[in-house]
Amino acid sequence: MGHGIAQTLARQSSLVWLYDISSEKLQLALKRIETSLKLLERYDLITPKDSREVIKRISPTTSLEKALENVSFVVEAAPENLSLKQDLFSKIEQFTSTDTIIVTNSSGLRVSDISSKVQRLDRVAGSHFFLPAQVVPLVEVSRGPKTSDKTMNETVSLWKACGKEPIRVEHDLPGYIANRLQAALVREATSLLGRGVATAEDIDRAVRTGFGLRYLVSGPLEQRDLGGLDLHVDLSKALWPDLNVSSGPHPFVINLVNKGNLGLKSGKGFIDWKGQNPEEVLKSRTEDLIRLMGKIKRPD
């Protein structure tokens, strides 16, 4: 995720420091940025000249102190490990000025928990991207308990300047907005699969070729308005009592994990991936998304 965020920032900022714990990881990140830029060029989402400028603006380093010298904005994109993020935030505050904004790309942890060791909580916020970060427009800007309006406004403005579509999350809650919505959908999808209602492929197809298409032009709340809230109430009374409301992962999924069927990386999960190269599969899905983005006219 970090290399995609660095690429996004480099399209607007004159200098972006990219920090990681080893030169090998940094070289991999730069290689992925170059590959991503070539794909974006192929579908006319960036010019070759702009791609060269993006690469020039990114400076890799294994020195956190060097990466944080005289910076105005910091994005933390470490793994979803609370203690790791807390320690990193503490170090970031140590090496930055008091007006530097520090944001986390956490997808599930609370801003308040991650920043518990920070003194200046007014300058801390969330900025949650979606894979691939350099392609998907959405950034969820989340307010912590003491995040200032200035921090929120400047963070939103920065992501807009980078060509993103930020939304404001005004309460500090796990999963922000989009992941909570995704979780509700996945909970029902895994329940349907576990009950043998349909295959994984057909459940996915129901989303991709059905209501998922409508989400490109109209979100779930607008769709309810378009159909009428009276109809929504009537349907909810009939359907919602039958929806899955389990408080944890479906036993069917836990059983798959216990058997070592972890998905693409193990060769089998909900779907059989045997014989397929994980890197090629991920690259193919990213290119499909980029191709789609090239066909969608973004609003001014």
NUVOZA-489474 format. One line per 4 residues: their letters; for each residue x, y, z of C-alpha. Coordinates in Angstrom, 1 decimal. Layout:
NUVOZA-489474
a> X,Y,Z ~ ...
***
This chain:
NUVOZA-489474
mghg> 0.0,0.0,0.0 ~ 2.8,2.4,0.9 ~ 4.3,2.6,-2.6 ~ 0.9,3.4,-4.1
iaqt> 0.4,6.3,-1.6 ~ 3.9,7.6,-2.3 ~ 3.1,7.5,-6.1 ~ -0.1,9.4,-5.4
larq> 1.7,12.1,-3.4 ~ 4.5,12.4,-6.0 ~ 1.9,13.5,-8.6 ~ 1.4,16.7,-6.6
sslv> 4.3,17.2,-4.1 ~ 7.8,18.3,-5.2 ~ 9.5,15.7,-2.9 ~ 8.3,12.5,-1.3
wlyd> 10.4,10.5,1.1 ~ 9.7,6.7,0.9 ~ 10.8,5.0,4.1 ~ 11.1,1.3,4.8
isse> 13.2,-1.0,7.0 ~ 15.4,-2.4,4.2 ~ 16.8,-1.3,0.8 ~ 15.4,-4.5,-0.7
klql> 11.9,-3.5,0.2 ~ 12.5,0.0,-1.1 ~ 13.8,-1.3,-4.4 ~ 10.7,-3.6,-4.7
alkr> 8.5,-0.5,-4.0 ~ 10.2,1.5,-6.7 ~ 9.8,-1.3,-9.2 ~ 6.1,-1.6,-8.4
iets> 5.7,2.2,-8.9 ~ 7.4,2.0,-12.3 ~ 5.2,-0.9,-13.3 ~ 2.1,1.0,-12.2
lkll> 3.1,4.1,-14.1 ~ 3.5,2.1,-17.3 ~ 0.1,0.7,-16.9 ~ -1.4,4.1,-16.3
eryd> 0.4,5.4,-19.4 ~ -1.1,2.6,-21.5 ~ -4.6,3.7,-20.7 ~ -3.9,7.4,-21.0
litp> -4.3,8.1,-17.3 ~ -0.9,9.7,-17.0 ~ 1.6,11.1,-19.6 ~ 5.1,9.6,-20.0
kdsr> 6.5,13.0,-19.0 ~ 4.4,13.1,-15.8 ~ 5.6,9.5,-15.0 ~ 9.2,10.6,-15.2
evik> 8.5,13.5,-12.9 ~ 6.8,11.2,-10.4 ~ 9.9,8.9,-10.3 ~ 12.2,11.9,-9.8
risp> 10.2,13.2,-6.9 ~ 10.4,10.0,-4.8 ~ 13.5,9.5,-2.6 ~ 13.9,6.1,-0.8
ttsl> 15.6,5.8,2.5 ~ 16.0,3.4,5.4 ~ 16.6,6.3,7.8 ~ 13.3,7.4,9.5
ekal> 15.0,10.5,10.9 ~ 16.1,11.5,7.4 ~ 12.7,10.8,5.9 ~ 11.0,13.1,8.4
envs> 13.3,16.1,8.3 ~ 11.4,19.3,7.5 ~ 8.3,17.5,6.2 ~ 4.8,18.9,6.5
fvve> 2.7,15.7,6.0 ~ 3.4,12.0,7.0 ~ 1.5,8.9,6.0 ~ 2.0,5.8,8.1
aape> 1.3,2.6,6.2 ~ 2.8,-0.1,8.4 ~ 1.2,-3.6,8.9 ~ -2.0,-3.7,11.0
nlsl> -0.1,-4.3,14.2 ~ -1.3,-1.8,16.9 ~ 1.9,-1.8,19.0 ~ 4.0,-1.3,15.9
kqdl> 1.9,1.6,14.7 ~ 1.9,3.2,18.2 ~ 5.7,3.0,18.4 ~ 6.1,4.4,14.9
fski> 3.8,7.3,15.7 ~ 5.8,8.1,18.8 ~ 9.0,8.2,16.7 ~ 7.4,10.3,14.0
eqft> 6.3,12.9,16.5 ~ 9.8,12.9,17.9 ~ 11.4,13.8,14.5 ~ 8.8,16.2,13.2
stdt> 7.8,19.8,13.9 ~ 4.7,20.5,16.0 ~ 2.6,21.5,13.0 ~ 3.4,18.4,10.9
iivt> 0.2,16.4,10.1 ~ 0.5,12.7,10.8 ~ -2.1,10.3,9.3 ~ -2.5,6.6,9.4
nssg> -3.6,4.3,6.5 ~ -5.0,1.7,9.0 ~ -8.0,-0.1,7.6 ~ -9.4,-1.3,10.9
lrvs> -7.7,0.2,14.0 ~ -9.0,3.4,15.7 ~ -7.1,6.6,15.2 ~ -7.3,7.1,19.0
diss> -5.6,3.8,19.7 ~ -2.8,4.2,17.2 ~ -2.0,7.7,18.4 ~ -2.2,6.9,22.2
kvqr> 1.5,7.7,22.6 ~ 1.3,11.0,20.7 ~ 1.3,14.4,22.6 ~ -0.2,16.6,19.9
ldrv> -3.3,14.7,19.1 ~ -4.8,17.7,17.2 ~ -2.5,17.0,14.3 ~ -3.4,13.3,13.9
agsh> -6.0,11.8,11.6 ~ -6.8,8.8,9.4 ~ -6.3,8.5,5.7 ~ -7.5,5.1,4.5
fflp> -6.7,4.1,0.9 ~ -7.9,1.1,-1.0 ~ -5.8,-1.3,-3.1 ~ -4.4,-0.3,-5.5
aqvv> -3.9,3.0,-3.7 ~ -2.7,4.8,-6.8 ~ -5.8,3.8,-8.8 ~ -8.9,3.7,-6.5
plve> -10.1,7.3,-6.0 ~ -11.5,7.0,-2.5 ~ -9.6,8.1,0.6 ~ -11.4,8.0,3.9
vsrg> -10.2,10.9,6.1 ~ -11.1,10.0,9.7 ~ -11.2,12.3,12.7 ~ -9.7,11.2,16.0
pkts> -11.1,12.4,19.3 ~ -8.9,15.5,19.3 ~ -8.2,16.0,15.6 ~ -8.5,19.7,14.8
dktm> -10.7,21.1,12.0 ~ -7.4,22.5,10.5 ~ -5.9,19.1,10.3 ~ -9.1,17.6,8.7
netv> -9.4,20.4,6.2 ~ -5.8,20.4,5.2 ~ -5.7,16.6,4.8 ~ -8.9,16.6,2.7
slwk> -7.4,19.5,0.5 ~ -4.2,17.6,0.0 ~ -5.8,14.4,-1.3 ~ -8.1,16.5,-3.6
acgk> -5.0,18.1,-5.0 ~ -3.5,14.7,-5.6 ~ -6.6,13.8,-7.7 ~ -8.3,11.7,-5.0
epir> -11.9,11.8,-3.8 ~ -11.7,12.1,0.0 ~ -14.7,11.6,2.2 ~ -14.9,12.9,5.8
vehd> -15.4,10.3,8.6 ~ -16.4,12.4,11.6 ~ -16.4,9.6,14.3 ~ -13.4,7.4,15.3
lpgy> -14.7,3.9,14.7 ~ -13.0,0.6,13.5 ~ -13.2,0.0,9.7 ~ -14.2,3.6,8.8
ianr> -17.1,3.5,6.4 ~ -16.2,1.5,3.3 ~ -14.8,-1.5,5.2 ~ -17.8,-1.7,7.4
lqaa> -20.0,-1.8,4.3 ~ -17.8,-4.4,2.8 ~ -17.9,-6.5,6.0 ~ -21.7,-6.5,6.0
lvre> -21.7,-7.7,2.4 ~ -19.0,-10.4,2.9 ~ -20.7,-11.7,6.1 ~ -23.9,-12.5,4.1
atsl> -21.9,-13.8,1.1 ~ -19.9,-16.3,3.2 ~ -23.1,-17.3,5.0 ~ -24.8,-18.0,1.6
lgrg> -21.7,-20.0,0.5 ~ -21.5,-22.0,3.7 ~ -25.2,-22.9,3.4 ~ -24.7,-24.1,-0.1
vata> -27.1,-21.6,-1.6 ~ -24.8,-20.9,-4.6 ~ -21.2,-21.3,-5.7 ~ -18.5,-18.7,-4.8
edid> -18.3,-17.9,-8.5 ~ -22.1,-17.3,-8.8 ~ -22.2,-15.2,-5.6 ~ -19.5,-13.0,-7.0
ravr> -21.2,-12.8,-10.3 ~ -24.4,-11.6,-8.7 ~ -22.4,-8.6,-7.4 ~ -20.3,-7.9,-10.4
tgfg> -23.0,-8.1,-13.1 ~ -25.9,-7.0,-10.9 ~ -26.2,-4.3,-8.3 ~ -22.5,-3.8,-8.3
lryl> -22.8,-2.1,-11.7 ~ -25.3,0.4,-10.3 ~ -22.9,1.4,-7.6 ~ -20.8,3.1,-10.2
vsgp> -23.4,5.8,-10.6 ~ -25.6,5.6,-7.5 ~ -24.8,4.5,-4.0 ~ -27.0,2.3,-1.7
leqr> -28.7,5.2,0.0 ~ -29.5,7.1,-3.2 ~ -30.8,3.9,-4.7 ~ -33.2,3.5,-1.8
dlgg> -34.4,7.1,-2.4 ~ -34.9,6.4,-6.1 ~ -37.0,3.3,-5.3 ~ -38.9,5.0,-2.5
ldlh> -38.3,4.7,1.3 ~ -41.8,3.2,1.7 ~ -40.7,0.3,-0.5 ~ -37.5,0.0,1.4
vdls> -39.3,-0.3,4.7 ~ -41.6,-3.0,3.4 ~ -38.8,-5.0,1.9 ~ -36.6,-4.6,5.1
kalw> -39.4,-6.0,7.2 ~ -39.6,-9.1,5.1 ~ -35.8,-9.6,4.4 ~ -33.8,-8.3,7.3
pdln> -34.9,-10.9,9.9 ~ -33.5,-13.6,7.6 ~ -30.1,-12.0,7.0 ~ -27.0,-13.4,8.7
vssg> -26.2,-11.6,12.0 ~ -23.2,-13.7,13.3 ~ -20.9,-11.8,15.6 ~ -17.7,-13.4,14.1
phpf> -16.3,-15.2,11.1 ~ -18.6,-17.9,9.6 ~ -17.6,-21.4,10.9 ~ -17.3,-22.4,7.2
vinl> -14.5,-19.9,6.7 ~ -12.8,-20.8,10.0 ~ -12.7,-24.4,8.8 ~ -11.1,-23.4,5.5
vnkg> -8.4,-21.5,7.3 ~ -7.8,-24.4,9.7 ~ -7.2,-26.7,6.6 ~ -4.7,-24.2,5.2
nlgl> -7.0,-23.0,2.4 ~ -6.1,-19.3,2.7 ~ -7.1,-18.1,-0.8 ~ -4.9,-17.1,-3.6
ksgk> -1.6,-17.3,-1.7 ~ -2.2,-21.0,-0.8 ~ -3.7,-22.1,-4.1 ~ -7.2,-22.5,-2.7
gfid> -9.8,-20.6,-0.7 ~ -13.4,-20.0,-1.7 ~ -12.1,-20.5,-5.2 ~ -9.6,-23.0,-6.6
wkgq> -6.5,-21.0,-7.7 ~ -4.2,-24.0,-8.3 ~ -1.8,-23.5,-11.2 ~ -2.2,-19.8,-11.2
npee> 0.7,-17.4,-10.4 ~ -0.5,-15.1,-7.6 ~ 1.5,-12.1,-8.9 ~ 0.1,-12.5,-12.3
vlks> -3.5,-12.8,-11.0 ~ -3.1,-9.6,-8.9 ~ -1.5,-7.8,-11.8 ~ -4.3,-8.8,-14.1
rted> -7.0,-7.5,-11.6 ~ -5.1,-4.2,-11.3 ~ -4.9,-3.8,-15.0 ~ -8.7,-4.6,-15.3
lirl> -9.4,-1.9,-12.8 ~ -7.1,0.6,-14.5 ~ -8.7,-0.2,-17.9 ~ -12.1,0.5,-16.3
mgki> -10.9,3.8,-14.7 ~ -9.7,4.9,-18.2 ~ -13.3,4.5,-19.5 ~ -15.0,6.4,-16.6
krpd> -15.1,10.1,-16.9 ~ -14.3,11.5,-13.5 ~ -16.6,14.5,-12.4 ~ -14.9,17.9,-12.4
***
